[in-house]
């Protein structure tokens, strides 16, 4: 994503929050961004697609941060799961995305509502898998139910809190409390063999709408293009990490632990520099590829 397109997205996001999505027109975005209609439609086919790009960016950022938290950690560590859940909550708050989600839900736009539904399915699928990591294989038939209950309890508690208190909710306290509740619920479900959803419900529902990971060849092409874009004046460490990634991916059997350790350092090397957004996008693609190796 080039800098100009990124600025258009930031401008559109601000307008969607300040004016509301339904009352913000494409012309409003053009005027604030100082771009032509042709430029906007070169980037996005519609206002809806512009909004989707904003939400997809938050999804990508969440995915990268969650993966990085797991590097070298025990998958069954509940504290790591708590931190992973908090990432999405913090991002929604940092980027002020909740008003956008609410606007979509009240818009009646079937296209956008379907898009949000697919994002929700992806989140349920992720949490279902992670609950199995934490509670073990015996939890497989019940993890989908517990994922729904955890998110449902979180949503209702947040609504109740906002109705009775003006103070900001302690997110860490909330998520930790909810996982303690799952600690109590999960053993009971396992002992009684009592499940509502089938264990693979979210994987089935999400399989047709999930994003396709890039192939190794596509990833190599993207990284090679990025390396050429950097030129000779690039940060030495950053360019070195690009070469490390290329070398590992060119091997017959890329090693997961090597890619995991390199990609985090690669992303951090570009923080605060002009190519940080491109490095972030590439890190997301690498993590998506790593998922296919596991």
Buried (B, 14 or more C-beta within 10 A) or exposed (E): BEEEBBEBBBBBBBBBBEEBBBEBEBEBBBEBBEBEEEBBEEBBEEBBBBBBBBBBBBBBBBBBBBBBBBEEEEEEBBEBBBBBBBBBBBBBEEBEBEEBBEBBEEBEBEEBBEBBEBBBBBBBBBBBBBBBBBBEEEBBBBBBBBBBBBBEBBEEBBEEBEEEEEEEBEBEEBBBEBBEEBEEBBBEBBEEEEBEBEBBBBBEBBEEEEEEBBEBEEBBEBBEEBBEEBEEEBEEEBBBBBEBBBEBBEEEEBEEEBBBBBBBBBBBBBEEEEBBBBBBBBBBBBBBBBEEEE
